Amino acid sequence: MEAPLGQQSQQPSQEFPSISLSHLSSSAPSAVLSVFPSFAYDQADRPRLRFYQPSSFVPDLDLDLRKIQIFVLGHLELLCVGEEADDEEEEKESFSRAYKIDFKTKDESKAFILAFEKWKLGGVDAKTDGPLENGTIVVSKSKFDNKIDSTSSKMYFHYYGQLVHQQNMLQDYVRTGTYYAAIIENRVDFHGRIVVDVGAGSGILSLFAAQAGAKHVYAVEASDMVEYARRLIAGNPSLGQRITVIKGKIEEVELPEKADILISEPMGTLLVNERMLETYVIARDRFLASDGKMFPSLGRIHMAPFSDEYLFVEIANKALFWQQHNYYGVDLTPLYGSAFQGYFSQPVVDAFDPRLLVSPPIIHPLNFSSMKEEELYEIDIPLSFISSVGTRVHGLACWFDVLFDGSSVQRWLTTAPGAPTTHWYQLRCVLAQPIYVMAGQEITGRLHLVSHSAQSYTIYLTMSAKMWGPGAEQGGILQTSSCKLDLKEPYYRLSQPQPFVLQQDMQSQQQLMQSQDISPQIQDGTGPNIAVTPSQILDSLDPL
C-alpha cells in the first residue's frame, strides 16, 4: 500500500501507463498534462485518486474517491467530476472540477475503471497482509464482493445451499452422467493427481474424481451446502479420506498446493449466467499448475434465428390485460406500452423444436484454459446467417455445449434443441418487432452481453434483413429490429415444445379450420389461451 501523502520518500509506483489529463473547468489551466494515476489511502484511511507527473513526488491532483464520479465518453475517454480541496482540513473550501482523461488503449481504460470501482467500494487486497489459513474467509472485500451486489450473492448462495436444488441438478442425468463418464473414462488424468473442485456443491464431482483415483481433492464451496457435502463425503469413507471440504469463495481461500486438475460445473443459462465462469478462470490462475487440465476446458455458444408465431403471440397477449379501458372504473391503457416492452425484455427459457430454426447456427467459443477473466465482462458477437426459408423471424435462439478434453476420451455436454433435454433447456431472445426474410436472404446483427452486479448480463440484440435479389451486392438494410433483455429475469416456459406444422400442411389445415368455423380462441393444452384465430396464426406463417 502506498505511503500516506507527506510520508513518501520516493515516487509512488506507476500502476498505469502514462495518460493525458485535461482540466475542463473554466477557472483551471487548459493545458494537457501527461500524468499517471495512483490509488492510495491517506492518513485518515480515506481512498484517494492522485495524478502525478513523471519524476514528481507530489501529486498534481489529489481527489477523494468518495466524492467523485466517472463518466464514459468513449472507448478511450473518461470524464471525472468531483471536488478538490486546497486544504484537506477545510472541507468548506472545496469546489467542483471536471477533468477529461484520455487513454492510449481500451485495455488501459477498462483497467482504470475496474480499479476505480474497486477502490471506491473500499476493499482492496493490499489491506490484508500475510497468507490465509486453509479455508479462512477474509473480512475485507474480495474481488468477488467488489463485482457482485451483496443482496444478489446472498440469494445465490442461499439457493445453492438447499438440497432440493442440488437434487434438481443431480437428477439431470445428461449433466451428471456426462461428468461421470468424462472423469471415469479419463482415469489417466486423475490417477495420483491433485484435484480442486470449484464450487463443489454437494461434492458429487469430488467423489467422482476420487473414484478415478485422485491423490487428493480439495472441494471448495461457499454456500451452506458445504455441511451436506461433508456429511455425504464422510458417508463414503473409502473415497472421503482423500477429499478435504473447504468453505469459502475461490477468490478468498488459500490451498496448500497447486492442482493438476480443476473440475467444476460453472455453466448457467446461455452458458454465462450467474457469472461463475469468472470464478472458474480465477481458480485457474490461482490454483492450477502450468501444465494442468480443466474439466471442462472449452465452451461454445450456438446461435440461430428462429420463427415461432405461437411464442410471439403468447408473449404479446400477456400485455392485453393493460388494454382495458374500464378496469373497476380505471383506464389501464396508459401502461400498455410499458407492459408490452416489459414482457419482451424477458428471455424465454424452454425446449423448442429445432425445425423452428430458419438457418444453420453460428458458434462463439470461450476457451476457459486461456481466456482472461475480463473477457467475460462484455461479450460482443457479430451475427451473420443465410435464411433457409421465407418466413417471419421472431428472434435469436441460443444454446451451448462444453468440452471435456481428456487424454483418453473427449466428451461433449450439449444443451442443443433436439438433444436430450437438460435443466438448462435453451434460451430465445424474442423481438417485439419481427422481421420478414426470403429464402437465401442474409440476416445480420449483433449480440452484445454486458455483465452486471446481479450476477448476470444485460442482453442487447439487433437483427437486420439485408437486401435480397438483384442489387443485393450493393448492400443495404431492408429491416432492423432491436431489443434489450435481462438474463437475470427470464420467462421460464417449461412446457412441451409447441407443435410444429410443416409448410406443405399449412394450407390444408387452414382450409379445414375455416370450413369448420373454429372459435376465435384456441388452447394448445400446455400453454395459456391465445386470443387470435388459428387462421391468423397460419396466415402469418405463410412465406412472403
C-alpha positions as CSV (number, residue, x, y, z in Angstrom):
1,M,0.0,0.0,0.0
2,E,1.3,3.4,-0.9
3,A,2.5,5.6,2.0
4,P,0.3,8.4,3.1
5,L,0.8,11.8,1.5
6,G,3.5,13.7,3.2
7,Q,5.3,10.5,4.3
8,Q,6.6,9.4,0.9
9,S,10.3,9.0,0.5
10,Q,10.1,8.1,-3.2
11,Q,7.8,8.4,-6.2
12,P,4.7,6.1,-5.9
13,S,4.7,3.0,-8.2
14,Q,3.2,3.6,-11.6
15,E,0.1,1.3,-11.5
16,F,-1.0,2.5,-15.0
17,P,0.8,3.7,-18.1
18,S,1.0,7.5,-18.8
19,I,-2.3,9.1,-19.7
20,S,-3.4,12.6,-20.7
21,L,-5.3,14.8,-18.2
22,S,-7.2,18.0,-19.2
23,H,-8.8,20.5,-16.9
24,L,-12.2,21.4,-18.2
25,S,-13.2,23.9,-15.5
26,S,-13.1,27.5,-16.8
27,S,-11.0,28.6,-13.8
28,A,-8.4,25.9,-14.3
29,P,-5.5,25.9,-16.8
30,S,-6.4,24.4,-20.2
31,A,-3.0,22.6,-20.7
32,V,-3.0,18.9,-21.3
33,L,-0.7,17.1,-18.8
34,S,1.0,13.8,-19.3
35,V,0.4,12.0,-16.0
36,F,-0.1,8.6,-14.4
37,P,-2.9,7.9,-11.8
38,S,-2.3,6.2,-8.5
39,F,-4.8,4.9,-6.0
40,A,-3.9,5.1,-2.3
41,Y,-5.2,5.7,1.2
42,D,-4.4,8.9,3.1
43,Q,-3.6,9.1,6.8
44,A,-7.3,9.0,7.7
45,D,-7.7,5.8,5.7
46,R,-9.7,7.5,3.0
47,P,-9.4,6.3,-0.6
48,R,-7.7,8.8,-2.9
49,L,-7.1,9.2,-6.6
50,R,-3.9,11.1,-7.3
51,F,-2.3,12.1,-10.6
52,Y,1.5,12.5,-10.8
53,Q,3.7,13.9,-13.5
54,P,6.8,11.8,-14.4
55,S,9.6,12.1,-11.8
56,S,7.3,14.1,-9.4
57,F,6.8,13.1,-5.8
58,V,3.9,15.5,-5.2
59,P,0.6,14.8,-6.9
60,D,-0.7,17.5,-9.4
61,L,-4.2,16.4,-8.5
62,D,-5.5,14.7,-5.3
63,L,-9.1,13.6,-5.2
64,D,-11.3,12.0,-2.6
65,L,-12.7,8.9,-4.3
66,R,-15.8,9.1,-2.2
67,K,-16.7,12.4,-3.8
68,I,-16.0,11.9,-7.5
69,Q,-17.8,10.2,-10.3
70,I,-16.5,8.8,-13.6
71,F,-18.5,9.0,-16.9
72,V,-17.5,7.1,-20.0
73,L,-17.3,9.5,-23.0
74,G,-15.8,6.9,-25.4
75,H,-13.6,3.8,-25.5
76,L,-10.5,5.9,-24.8
77,E,-12.1,8.9,-23.0
78,L,-13.4,9.4,-19.5
79,L,-14.9,12.4,-17.7
80,C,-14.0,12.8,-14.0
81,V,-16.3,15.1,-12.0
82,G,-15.7,15.8,-8.3
83,E,-14.5,18.0,-5.5
84,E,-10.9,19.2,-5.0
85,A,-9.9,21.0,-1.8
86,D,-7.0,23.4,-1.3
87,D,-6.7,22.3,2.3
88,E,-7.9,18.8,3.3
89,E,-8.7,20.1,6.8
90,E,-11.0,22.8,5.4
91,E,-13.8,20.9,3.5
92,K,-15.8,24.1,3.3
93,E,-13.2,25.5,0.8
94,S,-13.7,22.6,-1.6
95,F,-15.0,23.3,-5.1
96,S,-16.2,21.2,-8.1
97,R,-13.9,20.5,-11.0
98,A,-14.2,18.4,-14.2
99,Y,-11.3,16.6,-15.9
100,K,-11.0,14.8,-19.2
101,I,-8.9,11.6,-19.1
102,D,-7.5,10.2,-22.3
103,F,-6.0,6.7,-22.7
104,K,-3.9,5.1,-25.4
105,T,-5.7,1.7,-25.4
106,K,-9.1,0.2,-24.5
107,D,-7.4,-2.2,-22.1
108,E,-5.9,0.7,-20.1
109,S,-9.3,2.4,-20.0
110,K,-11.0,-0.7,-18.7
111,A,-8.3,-1.4,-16.2
112,F,-8.6,2.1,-14.8
113,I,-12.4,1.8,-14.5
114,L,-12.1,-1.5,-12.7
115,A,-9.5,-0.1,-10.3
116,F,-11.6,3.0,-9.7
117,E,-14.7,0.9,-8.8
118,K,-12.7,-1.4,-6.6
119,W,-11.1,1.4,-4.6
120,K,-14.3,3.4,-4.4
121,L,-16.0,0.4,-2.8
122,G,-13.4,0.5,-0.1
123,G,-11.9,-3.1,-0.2
124,V,-8.6,-4.0,-1.6
125,D,-6.4,-7.0,-1.2
126,A,-3.5,-4.8,-0.1
127,K,-5.1,-4.2,3.2
128,T,-4.8,-7.9,4.2
129,D,-1.3,-9.0,4.9
130,G,0.1,-12.5,5.2
131,P,-1.2,-15.8,3.8
132,L,-4.6,-17.1,4.7
133,E,-5.1,-20.3,6.6
134,N,-6.8,-23.1,4.6
135,G,-10.5,-22.4,4.3
136,T,-10.3,-19.0,6.0
137,I,-12.7,-16.3,4.7
138,V,-11.2,-12.8,4.6
139,V,-13.1,-10.0,6.2
140,S,-12.3,-7.2,3.7
141,K,-14.0,-7.2,0.3
142,S,-12.6,-9.7,-2.1
143,K,-12.7,-9.4,-5.9
144,F,-16.0,-11.3,-5.9
145,D,-17.6,-8.9,-3.4
146,N,-16.4,-5.9,-5.4
147,K,-18.1,-7.1,-8.6
148,I,-21.2,-8.6,-7.2
149,D,-24.1,-7.0,-5.3
150,S,-24.3,-8.3,-1.7
151,T,-28.0,-9.0,-1.9
152,S,-27.6,-11.0,-5.1
153,S,-24.7,-13.1,-3.7
154,K,-26.7,-13.8,-0.5
155,M,-29.7,-15.1,-2.5
156,Y,-27.4,-17.0,-4.8
157,F,-25.6,-18.9,-2.1
158,H,-28.9,-19.4,-0.2
159,Y,-30.4,-21.0,-3.4
160,Y,-27.5,-23.4,-3.9
161,G,-27.4,-24.2,-0.2
162,Q,-30.6,-26.1,-0.4
163,L,-30.8,-29.8,-1.1
164,V,-33.9,-29.5,-3.3
165,H,-31.9,-27.5,-5.9
166,Q,-28.9,-29.8,-5.7
167,Q,-31.3,-32.7,-6.3
168,N,-32.6,-30.9,-9.4
169,M,-29.1,-30.8,-10.8
170,L,-28.2,-34.3,-9.8
171,Q,-31.3,-35.7,-11.5
172,D,-30.3,-34.0,-14.7
173,Y,-28.9,-37.3,-16.0
174,V,-27.4,-35.8,-19.1
175,R,-25.4,-33.4,-17.0
176,T,-24.4,-35.8,-14.2
177,G,-23.9,-38.8,-16.5
178,T,-21.6,-36.8,-18.9
179,Y,-19.5,-35.5,-16.0
180,Y,-19.2,-39.0,-14.6
181,A,-18.2,-40.5,-18.0
182,A,-15.7,-37.7,-18.7
183,I,-14.0,-38.2,-15.4
184,I,-14.0,-42.0,-15.1
185,E,-13.1,-42.6,-18.8
186,N,-10.1,-40.3,-18.3
187,R,-8.6,-42.0,-15.2
188,V,-5.1,-41.4,-16.6
189,D,-5.7,-37.7,-16.0
190,F,-6.9,-38.1,-12.4
191,H,-4.9,-41.0,-11.0
192,G,-2.4,-39.9,-8.4
193,R,-3.2,-36.2,-9.1
194,I,-4.3,-33.2,-7.0
195,V,-7.8,-32.0,-7.9
196,V,-9.7,-28.8,-7.0
197,D,-13.5,-28.9,-7.3
198,V,-14.5,-25.3,-7.9
199,G,-18.0,-24.6,-6.4
200,A,-18.3,-28.2,-5.2
201,G,-22.0,-28.1,-4.2
202,S,-23.0,-31.5,-2.9
203,G,-19.5,-32.8,-3.6
204,I,-20.6,-35.2,-6.3
205,L,-17.8,-34.3,-8.7
206,S,-15.2,-34.6,-5.9
207,L,-16.4,-38.1,-5.3
208,F,-16.2,-38.9,-9.0
209,A,-12.6,-37.6,-9.0
210,A,-11.8,-39.8,-6.0
211,Q,-13.3,-42.8,-7.8
212,A,-11.0,-42.0,-10.7
213,G,-8.0,-42.4,-8.4
214,A,-7.2,-38.8,-7.5
215,K,-4.5,-38.5,-4.8
216,H,-6.4,-35.7,-3.1
217,V,-9.4,-33.5,-3.8
218,Y,-10.0,-30.0,-2.4
219,A,-13.7,-29.3,-2.6
220,V,-14.3,-25.6,-2.3
221,E,-17.9,-24.4,-1.7
222,A,-19.1,-21.0,-0.4
223,S,-22.7,-21.9,0.4
224,D,-24.2,-23.8,3.4
225,M,-24.3,-26.8,1.1
226,V,-20.8,-27.4,2.4
227,E,-22.2,-29.1,5.5
228,Y,-24.2,-31.5,3.4
229,A,-21.1,-32.2,1.3
230,R,-19.1,-33.1,4.4
231,R,-21.8,-35.5,5.5
232,L,-22.1,-37.1,2.1
233,I,-18.3,-37.5,1.8
234,A,-18.0,-38.8,5.3
235,G,-20.6,-41.4,4.4
236,N,-18.3,-42.7,1.7
237,P,-15.2,-43.2,3.8
238,S,-13.2,-45.1,1.2
239,L,-13.4,-42.1,-1.1
240,G,-13.8,-39.3,1.6
241,Q,-10.4,-39.9,3.2
242,R,-8.9,-38.3,0.1
243,I,-11.3,-35.3,0.0
244,T,-11.0,-32.1,2.0
245,V,-14.0,-29.8,2.1
246,I,-13.3,-26.1,2.4
247,K,-15.9,-23.4,3.0
248,G,-15.2,-20.1,1.3
249,K,-15.1,-18.3,-2.0
250,I,-12.5,-19.2,-4.6
251,E,-11.4,-15.6,-4.6
252,E,-10.6,-15.7,-0.9
253,V,-9.4,-19.2,0.2
254,E,-5.8,-20.4,0.2
255,L,-4.8,-24.0,-0.7
256,P,-1.6,-25.8,0.5
257,E,-0.6,-27.0,-3.0
258,K,-1.2,-26.5,-6.7
259,A,-3.8,-28.5,-8.6
260,D,-3.2,-30.8,-11.5
261,I,-6.9,-30.8,-12.4
262,L,-9.7,-28.3,-12.0
263,I,-13.2,-29.7,-12.1
264,S,-16.3,-27.6,-12.0
265,E,-19.9,-27.1,-13.2
266,P,-19.8,-23.3,-13.8
267,M,-22.3,-23.1,-16.6
268,G,-25.5,-21.1,-16.3
269,T,-28.3,-20.3,-18.7
270,L,-26.7,-19.1,-22.0
271,L,-23.5,-20.6,-20.6
272,V,-22.5,-17.3,-18.8
273,N,-25.5,-16.6,-16.5
274,E,-24.6,-16.4,-12.8
275,R,-21.0,-15.3,-13.8
276,M,-19.4,-18.4,-12.3
277,L,-17.2,-18.8,-15.3
278,E,-15.2,-15.8,-14.0
279,T,-14.7,-17.7,-10.7
280,Y,-13.6,-20.7,-12.7
281,V,-11.0,-18.7,-14.6
282,I,-9.8,-17.1,-11.3
283,A,-9.4,-20.6,-9.8
284,R,-7.3,-21.5,-12.9
285,D,-5.0,-18.5,-12.3
286,R,-4.7,-19.1,-8.6
287,F,-4.5,-22.8,-8.2
288,L,-3.8,-24.7,-11.4
289,A,-0.3,-25.8,-12.3
290,S,1.1,-24.5,-15.6
291,D,0.6,-27.9,-17.2
292,G,-2.7,-28.7,-15.5
293,K,-6.1,-29.6,-17.1
294,M,-9.6,-28.1,-16.8
295,F,-12.8,-30.2,-16.9
296,P,-14.4,-28.6,-18.9
297,S,-11.9,-26.7,-20.9
298,L,-14.0,-25.1,-23.6
299,G,-17.5,-23.7,-24.0
300,R,-19.4,-22.7,-27.2
301,I,-22.5,-20.5,-27.5
302,H,-24.6,-21.5,-30.5
303,M,-27.0,-19.0,-32.1
304,A,-29.5,-19.2,-34.9
305,P,-32.6,-17.1,-35.9
306,F,-36.0,-18.8,-35.4
307,S,-39.6,-18.4,-36.4
308,D,-42.3,-19.2,-33.8
309,E,-45.6,-17.5,-34.2
310,Y,-47.2,-19.3,-31.3
311,L,-44.5,-18.0,-28.9
312,F,-44.7,-14.4,-30.3
313,V,-48.5,-14.3,-29.9
314,E,-48.3,-15.8,-26.4
315,I,-45.9,-13.1,-25.2
316,A,-47.8,-10.3,-26.9
317,N,-51.1,-11.4,-25.4
318,K,-49.7,-11.2,-21.9
319,A,-49.9,-7.4,-22.2
320,L,-53.6,-7.4,-23.3
321,F,-54.6,-7.0,-19.7
322,W,-53.4,-3.4,-19.9
323,Q,-55.6,-2.6,-22.8
324,Q,-58.7,-2.5,-20.6
325,H,-60.4,0.9,-20.7
326,N,-62.7,0.2,-17.7
327,Y,-61.0,-1.9,-15.0
328,Y,-63.1,-1.2,-12.0
329,G,-63.6,2.3,-13.5
330,V,-59.9,2.8,-14.2
331,D,-58.4,3.1,-17.7
332,L,-55.2,0.9,-17.8
333,T,-54.2,1.7,-21.3
334,P,-51.5,4.3,-20.4
335,L,-49.4,1.4,-19.1
336,Y,-49.9,-0.9,-22.1
337,G,-46.8,0.1,-24.0
338,S,-44.6,-0.4,-21.0
339,A,-46.1,-3.7,-20.2
340,F,-45.7,-4.9,-23.8
341,Q,-42.0,-3.9,-23.8
342,G,-41.6,-5.5,-20.3
343,Y,-42.7,-8.9,-21.5
344,F,-40.4,-8.8,-24.5
345,S,-37.5,-7.9,-22.2
346,Q,-37.6,-11.4,-20.8
347,P,-35.5,-14.1,-22.5
348,V,-37.5,-17.3,-22.9
349,V,-36.1,-20.5,-21.4
350,D,-37.8,-23.6,-22.7
351,A,-37.2,-26.6,-25.0
352,F,-38.2,-25.9,-28.6
353,D,-38.4,-27.9,-31.8
354,P,-35.2,-27.5,-33.9
355,R,-37.3,-27.2,-37.0
356,L,-38.2,-23.7,-35.9
357,L,-34.7,-22.6,-36.8
358,V,-34.5,-20.7,-40.1
359,S,-30.8,-21.1,-40.8
360,P,-27.8,-23.1,-39.6
361,P,-26.3,-21.9,-36.3
362,I,-23.1,-20.0,-35.8
363,I,-20.7,-20.5,-32.9
364,H,-18.9,-18.3,-30.4
365,P,-16.2,-20.2,-28.5
366,L,-14.9,-19.4,-24.9
367,N,-11.6,-21.1,-24.1
368,F,-11.6,-21.5,-20.3
369,S,-7.9,-22.6,-20.4
370,S,-6.6,-19.4,-21.9
371,M,-9.1,-16.6,-21.7
372,K,-8.8,-13.7,-19.3
373,E,-11.5,-13.1,-16.6
374,E,-12.1,-9.6,-18.1
375,E,-13.1,-11.1,-21.4
376,L,-16.3,-12.3,-19.6
377,Y,-17.3,-8.8,-18.5
378,E,-18.5,-7.9,-22.0
379,I,-19.1,-10.4,-24.8
380,D,-19.7,-9.0,-28.3
381,I,-20.8,-11.4,-31.0
382,P,-21.4,-10.4,-34.7
383,L,-24.3,-12.3,-36.3
384,S,-24.5,-13.4,-39.9
385,F,-26.9,-16.0,-41.3
386,I,-28.5,-17.1,-44.6
387,S,-32.2,-17.8,-44.3
388,S,-33.2,-21.3,-45.5
389,V,-36.9,-20.4,-45.8
390,G,-39.2,-17.4,-46.4
391,T,-40.8,-16.5,-43.1
392,R,-41.1,-14.1,-40.2
393,V,-38.0,-14.2,-38.0
394,H,-39.1,-13.7,-34.4
395,G,-35.7,-13.6,-32.7
396,L,-32.5,-15.4,-31.9
397,A,-32.3,-18.9,-30.4
398,C,-29.3,-19.8,-28.2
399,W,-27.8,-22.9,-26.6
400,F,-24.4,-24.1,-25.5
401,D,-22.1,-27.0,-25.1
402,V,-18.8,-27.7,-23.2
403,L,-15.9,-29.9,-23.9
404,F,-14.1,-32.3,-21.5
405,D,-10.8,-32.7,-23.3
406,G,-9.4,-35.8,-21.6
407,S,-6.2,-37.6,-22.6
408,S,-8.2,-40.8,-23.3
409,V,-11.6,-39.6,-24.3
410,Q,-13.2,-36.4,-25.4
411,R,-16.7,-35.8,-24.2
412,W,-19.2,-33.0,-25.1
413,L,-22.1,-31.9,-22.9
414,T,-24.7,-30.3,-25.1
415,T,-27.9,-28.4,-24.5
416,A,-28.9,-28.3,-28.1
417,P,-32.6,-28.4,-29.3
418,G,-33.5,-31.9,-30.3
419,A,-30.9,-33.4,-28.0
420,P,-32.0,-34.9,-24.6
421,T,-33.2,-32.0,-22.5
422,T,-31.1,-30.7,-19.7
423,H,-32.1,-28.4,-16.7
424,W,-30.5,-25.6,-18.8
425,Y,-33.1,-26.1,-21.6
426,Q,-32.5,-23.5,-24.4
427,L,-32.8,-19.7,-24.5
428,R,-34.6,-17.5,-27.0
429,C,-34.5,-13.7,-27.4
430,V,-37.8,-12.6,-28.9
431,L,-38.1,-9.4,-30.9
432,A,-41.1,-7.2,-30.3
433,Q,-41.0,-6.4,-34.0
434,P,-40.3,-9.5,-36.1
435,I,-38.5,-9.1,-39.5
436,Y,-39.5,-10.7,-42.8
437,V,-37.0,-12.7,-44.8
438,M,-36.9,-14.7,-48.1
439,A,-35.0,-17.9,-48.7
440,G,-31.4,-17.1,-49.4
441,Q,-31.6,-13.7,-47.7
442,E,-28.8,-12.6,-45.4
443,I,-29.6,-11.8,-41.7
444,T,-27.0,-9.8,-39.9
445,G,-26.8,-8.3,-36.5
446,R,-25.1,-8.2,-33.1
447,L,-25.5,-10.0,-29.8
448,H,-23.9,-7.9,-27.0
449,L,-23.8,-9.2,-23.5
450,V,-22.8,-6.8,-20.7
451,S,-22.3,-8.2,-17.2
452,H,-23.9,-6.5,-14.2
453,S,-23.6,-6.9,-10.4
454,A,-26.7,-9.1,-10.0
455,Q,-24.5,-12.0,-11.3
456,S,-26.0,-11.9,-14.8
457,Y,-26.0,-10.0,-18.0
458,T,-27.9,-7.4,-19.9
459,I,-28.5,-8.6,-23.5
460,Y,-28.6,-6.2,-26.4
461,L,-29.8,-7.9,-29.6
462,T,-30.0,-6.3,-33.1
463,M,-31.1,-8.3,-36.2
464,S,-31.4,-7.0,-39.7
465,A,-32.6,-8.3,-43.0
466,K,-30.2,-7.3,-45.8
467,M,-31.2,-6.5,-49.4
468,W,-32.1,-9.6,-51.4
469,G,-32.2,-10.4,-55.0
470,P,-30.9,-8.2,-57.8
471,G,-28.7,-5.4,-56.4
472,A,-28.1,-7.2,-53.2
473,E,-24.3,-7.0,-53.7
474,Q,-24.7,-3.2,-53.2
475,G,-25.5,-3.9,-49.6
476,G,-28.1,-2.1,-47.6
477,I,-30.6,-3.0,-44.8
478,L,-34.3,-3.5,-45.5
479,Q,-35.5,-4.1,-41.9
480,T,-33.9,-3.8,-38.5
481,S,-35.3,-4.8,-35.1
482,S,-33.6,-4.5,-31.7
483,C,-34.3,-5.4,-28.1
484,K,-32.8,-5.2,-24.6
485,L,-33.3,-8.2,-22.3
486,D,-32.2,-9.1,-18.7
487,L,-30.8,-12.6,-18.5
488,K,-31.4,-12.4,-14.7
489,E,-35.2,-12.3,-15.3
490,P,-36.1,-14.9,-17.9
491,Y,-39.6,-16.3,-18.7
492,Y,-39.4,-20.0,-17.8
493,R,-41.8,-21.6,-20.3
494,L,-41.1,-25.2,-19.3
495,S,-43.9,-27.0,-21.1
496,Q,-43.5,-29.3,-24.1
497,P,-42.4,-27.8,-27.4
498,Q,-45.2,-26.2,-29.4
499,P,-46.5,-28.3,-32.3
500,F,-44.6,-27.7,-35.5
501,V,-46.5,-27.6,-38.7
502,L,-44.8,-28.4,-42.0
503,Q,-45.2,-25.7,-44.7
504,Q,-47.0,-28.1,-47.1
505,D,-49.6,-28.9,-44.4
506,M,-50.4,-25.3,-43.6
507,Q,-52.8,-24.6,-46.4
508,S,-54.9,-27.8,-45.9
509,Q,-55.1,-27.2,-42.2
510,Q,-56.1,-23.6,-42.7
511,Q,-58.9,-24.6,-45.1
512,L,-60.1,-27.2,-42.6
513,M,-60.2,-24.7,-39.8
514,Q,-62.1,-22.1,-41.9
515,S,-64.6,-24.7,-43.1
516,Q,-65.3,-25.8,-39.5
517,D,-65.7,-22.1,-38.3
518,I,-63.3,-22.7,-35.3
519,S,-63.9,-20.5,-32.3
520,P,-61.7,-17.3,-32.1
521,Q,-59.8,-18.7,-29.1
522,I,-57.6,-21.8,-29.1
523,Q,-55.7,-23.6,-26.4
524,D,-52.8,-25.8,-27.1
525,G,-53.2,-27.9,-24.0
526,T,-49.9,-26.9,-22.3
527,G,-49.9,-23.1,-22.5
528,P,-52.3,-20.2,-22.0
529,N,-55.2,-19.3,-24.2
530,I,-54.2,-17.5,-27.3
531,A,-56.6,-14.8,-28.2
532,V,-56.3,-14.9,-32.0
533,T,-57.8,-17.2,-34.6
534,P,-55.8,-20.2,-35.8
535,S,-56.1,-18.9,-39.4
536,Q,-54.5,-15.6,-38.3
537,I,-51.5,-17.5,-36.9
538,L,-51.2,-19.7,-40.0
539,D,-51.5,-16.7,-42.3
540,S,-48.6,-15.1,-40.6
541,L,-46.5,-18.2,-41.0
542,D,-47.0,-18.3,-44.8
543,P,-43.9,-17.4,-46.8
544,L,-43.8,-14.0,-48.5
